[in-house]
């Protein structure tokens, strides 16, 4: 390999290192016409307070959201066996380094592993943020955590302003953190009302549900159908309403068939013979 090629490689590596560590907004994206457009992030308009967390971290120190007021918190549910969870660890480490005292990442493992095994992974990965072992109560309070990783974005007032399920581009977290902290950014912020996307308790606000076709219904019929979805339970064993189950698990064939049955009956002018009333639907404390 020639000296010129090696030099270019070293220079390119240095540029990437500088760009990755610099505290700068993510670049604008190009639309289909090739014009630059600002990235868009979405934050809840009237966010709910994050359910309380009070447990001991793996470092022996307490983890309590009240102690993090004034900081942005990324509350991450993960597992050592989860590939996407492991993939995002380096990005979370970088975010914690970048925003230091302005951000606190708290990662709660849902592993059944021994805490010592988790500590070993944390040490090997060089994790620099708080780690704790979640409990069923905490997972229930945050909606059951249907998939990993799941990350809740909490603002300085302790309110949940966004939720992400699955592996995400770290630039998205960066833009959200900057927007919440009021730092310069080229992102455009859109506000939305939580209709079950963040907390299932708000599924009764939804006007659309995953996999449910309401297009053939009149406005009054749509209202009636949505009422039925929230008034009756899914029988798949989830203990959720039909609306909540569609949001929680869009692949559930039981809620899919039940909602289709409701839509068909209402379209035909009858809402009778619907599923049995909801039993054990989560309370507002199990959002």
Residue pairs with C-beta under 8 A, 6 or more apart in sequence:
20 94
21 94
21 98
23 98
23 99
23 183
25 174
25 175
25 178
25 184
25 185
25 186
25 187
26 39
26 171
26 174
26 175
26 185
26 186
26 187
27 186
28 36
28 37
28 38
28 39
28 186
29 36
29 37
29 38
29 39
30 36
30 37
31 37
38 186
38 187
38 188
39 171
39 175
39 186
39 187
39 188
40 187
40 188
40 189
40 190
41 162
41 172
41 175
41 176
41 179
41 187
41 188
41 189
41 190
42 162
42 189
42 190
42 191
42 192
43 153
43 161
43 162
43 176
43 179
43 180
43 189
43 190
43 191
43 192
44 159
44 160
44 161
44 162
44 191
44 192
44 193
44 194
44 198
45 191
45 192
45 193
46 193
46 194
47 155
47 159
47 160
47 161
47 194
47 198
48 159
48 160
48 194
48 198
48 199
48 287
49 158
49 159
49 160
50 65
50 73
50 75
50 152
50 154
50 158
50 159
50 160
51 138
51 141
51 142
51 285
51 287
52 64
52 65
52 66
52 141
53 63
53 64
53 65
53 75
53 106
53 108
53 138
54 62
54 63
54 64
55 62
55 63
55 132
55 133
55 135
55 138
56 62
56 63
56 132
57 63
57 130
57 131
57 132
58 115
58 118
58 119
58 122
58 131
58 132
58 133
59 130
59 131
63 106
63 130
63 132
65 73
65 75
65 154
65 158
66 158
68 104
68 106
68 154
68 158
69 156
69 157
69 158
70 156
71 101
71 102
71 103
71 104
71 156
72 99
72 102
72 103
72 104
72 153
72 154
72 155
72 156
72 177
72 180
72 181
73 103
73 104
73 105
73 106
73 153
73 154
73 158
74 92
74 95
74 103
74 104
74 105
74 106
74 151
74 152
74 153
74 154
74 173
74 177
75 106
75 108
75 142
75 151
75 152
75 154
76 92
76 105
76 106
76 107
76 108
76 149
76 150
76 151
77 107
77 108
77 109
77 110
77 134
77 139
77 142
77 145
77 148
77 149
77 150
77 151
78 85
78 107
78 108
78 109
78 110
78 148
78 149
79 85
79 109
79 110
79 111
79 148
80 86
80 109
80 111
80 113
80 117
80 118
80 121
81 111
82 148
82 149
84 148
84 149
84 166
84 167
85 148
85 149
86 125
87 167
88 149
88 167
88 168
88 170
89 125
89 127
90 125
91 170
91 173
92 105
92 107
92 127
92 129
92 170
93 125
93 126
93 127
93 128
93 129
94 170
95 103
95 105
95 170
95 173
95 174
95 177
96 103
96 104
96 105
96 128
96 129
97 128
98 174
99 177
99 181
102 177
102 181
103 177
104 129
104 130
105 129
105 130
106 129
106 130
106 131
106 132
107 127
107 129
107 130
107 131
107 132
108 131
108 132
108 133
108 134
108 138
109 118
109 131
109 132
109 133
109 134
110 134
110 139
110 145
110 148
111 117
111 118
111 133
115 133
118 131
118 133
122 131
139 145
140 282
140 286
141 285
141 286
141 287
142 150
142 152
142 287
143 199
143 200
143 248
143 286
143 287
144 200
144 248
144 286
146 165
146 248
146 249
147 165
147 166
149 165
149 166
149 167
150 163
150 164
150 165
151 163
151 164
151 168
151 173
152 160
152 162
152 163
152 198
153 160
153 161
153 162
153 163
153 164
153 173
153 176
153 177
153 180
154 160
154 161
155 161
155 180
156 180
156 181
160 198
160 199
161 176
161 180
162 176
162 198
163 197
163 198
164 172
164 173
175 185
175 187
177 183
178 184
178 185
178 187
179 185
179 187
179 189
193 205
194 202
194 205
195 202
195 203
195 205
195 206
195 207
196 202
196 203
196 205
196 206
196 243
196 244
196 247
197 247
198 287
199 287
200 240
200 244
200 247
200 248
200 282
200 286
200 287
201 282
201 283
201 284
201 286
201 287
202 287
203 230
203 241
203 243
203 244
203 247
204 226
204 230
204 243
206 226
206 243
206 247
207 222
207 226
208 214
209 229
209 243
209 246
209 247
209 259
210 246
210 247
210 250
211 246
211 250
211 256
211 259
212 229
212 246
212 256
212 259
212 260
212 263
213 263
214 222
214 225
214 226
214 263
216 263
216 267
217 225
217 263
217 266
217 267
221 266
221 267
224 266
224 271
225 259
225 262
225 263
225 266
226 243
228 242
228 262
228 266
228 271
228 274
229 241
229 242
229 243
229 246
229 259
229 262
230 241
230 242
230 243
230 278
231 241
231 277
231 278
232 241
232 242
232 258
232 262
232 274
232 275
232 276
232 277
232 278
233 239
233 240
233 241
233 242
233 275
233 276
233 277
233 278
233 279
233 280
233 281
234 240
234 241
234 242
234 244
234 245
234 252
234 254
234 255
234 258
234 275
235 254
235 258
235 275
235 276
236 245
236 249
236 252
236 254
236 255
238 244
238 245
238 248
238 249
238 252
239 279
239 280
239 281
239 282
240 248
240 281
240 282
241 278
241 281
242 255
242 258
242 259
242 262
242 275
244 281
244 282
245 252
245 254
245 255
246 252
246 255
246 256
246 259
249 255
258 275
261 274
261 275
262 271
262 274
262 275
265 271
265 272
265 273
265 274
